[in-house]
Amino acid sequence: MRILVDTNIFLDFFLPNAEFQGLAKDLFLYCRRSRSQIYVAATTLRDVGYIAKRRLHDEEKGRYIQREVYSICTKIVSVSADAAITALYDGNPDYEDSLIMEAAEEAGCDCIVTRNAVHFANSSVPAFDIRDFLAYVHAA
């Protein structure tokens, strides 16, 4: 399975967030055991580094977390110019989520795993809340 993991899941895993850190860890463990491929949008690498740097007040830690995200992933998905333009006009109020949807479609991903699936309602690639995804794969 090719799973595009949303930015918020990586942030939950690497930054102190007791409520969601365990879910992110469970997702990555599931992917390893099932040999599912973890895809990340190139924009996510940028966003994770920027947000980590700001929250931790440490540029090198932000860069370290970017490298760690890269080490977890099977593939970095480019966001094409066409995807960026489509995302501008798709009506989704969150541009970054629109970029994730477009990247997942262009990369042929099977699904998107996020913490805010409602923002992906118009996605052509099915999007799952991390809790729902983990419940589904553990029940299968």
N, C-alpha and C positions, 0 to 999 in steps of 0.2 A: 504494500500500500504506500502511496506517495502522499505524505501529509505536509501541507504548508502550515507551519506553526506561526501564529500571530505574535507580534511584538510583545504584547502584554504577558504572554506565557514565559518568554525568556526573561523579562524583567522580574516576574514573580519568582523565577528559579534563582536568579543571581543576586537580587537585592532583598534585604530583609523584609519579608512579608509572610508572617506565620500563617495567615489564613489560606494563602494560595500556593506557597512554596512546595508543600507536600503533593499537591495535585500535579504541579509541573514535573516534579521528580517522578511521580507515578507514570506520567505520560512518556517521559524519556526512557524509563525502564521498560515500559510496554513496547516501545519502538525497537529497543535493542533486542528484546526477547523474540519479538515477532518478525524481526528483520524488516520492519517498515522503514521507508526512507523519509528522513526529516528534511524538508525543504525550507529555506529561509529566503525571503525577499531581500535583495541588496539594500533596499531602503530600511529594512529592519536593522541591519548591521549598523547603519548610520544612526538610526534613532536610539538603539540600545546604548551605543557609545555616548551619545549626547546626553541622554537622560541619566545614565549611570554617573557620568562625570559631574553633572549638576547635583544629583542627590548625595553623592559621596564626597563632593568637593575635592576631587582628585582626578586629574586628567589621565594619569598612568593607570589607575584602577579602571577607569572607563575603557581605555584601550585594551587592558587585560581581559575585561569582560567581553569585548568584541571578539577577541581571539578565541575565547572559550566558546562563544556561540558558534563561531566558525568550526571549531573542533567537534562539536556535537552533530553538525549538519552533514547530510549526504551531498546536498547541492545548494549552491547560491543561485537564486533565480533573478535574472536581470529584469528590470522594469523598462520596457521599451517606450519609445516616444509615443507610439500609438496608444499604449496602455495609459500613459500619463495624460494624454489628451482625452481619451474616453472617460477616465476617472474624473476629469473636470466637469463633464456634462452628464454624468449618470444620475444626478439627483440625490446622491447620498451626502448627508451633511458632513461626514468625516472623510476627508480626502485621503488620509493615510489608509483607512480601511478599503476605500475604493481601489487604491493601488495594490493592496494585498489581493483583492478579488481578481483584478486584471492579471496580476502576476501568476496566480494559481491557475487561471484559465490558460494562459499562454504556455505554462510549463506542463500542462496535462495532469495536474494534481487530482487525486481522488477526493480530497476533502481539505477543509481548513479547520484548524482547531484554535479556538479563541476563548476569551472570557466574556466577550460581548457579541454573541451570535446574532442578536437582534439587528446589529449594524450591517449584517451580511445577508439580509433578507432577499435582496435582489441579485445575489450572486448566482452565476451559472454553475459554480462549484459548490457542492453542499458544505455548509459551515455548521460546526457543532460547538456548543459550549463544552469546555473541558470536562465538566462533571458528567454531562450526558454522554460524551464520547467514551470516557473511561467506564461508565456503567455499561454501555453497549458492548464494548470489546471484552470486558470481563465476564459478561453474561453469555457471550457467544461460545 
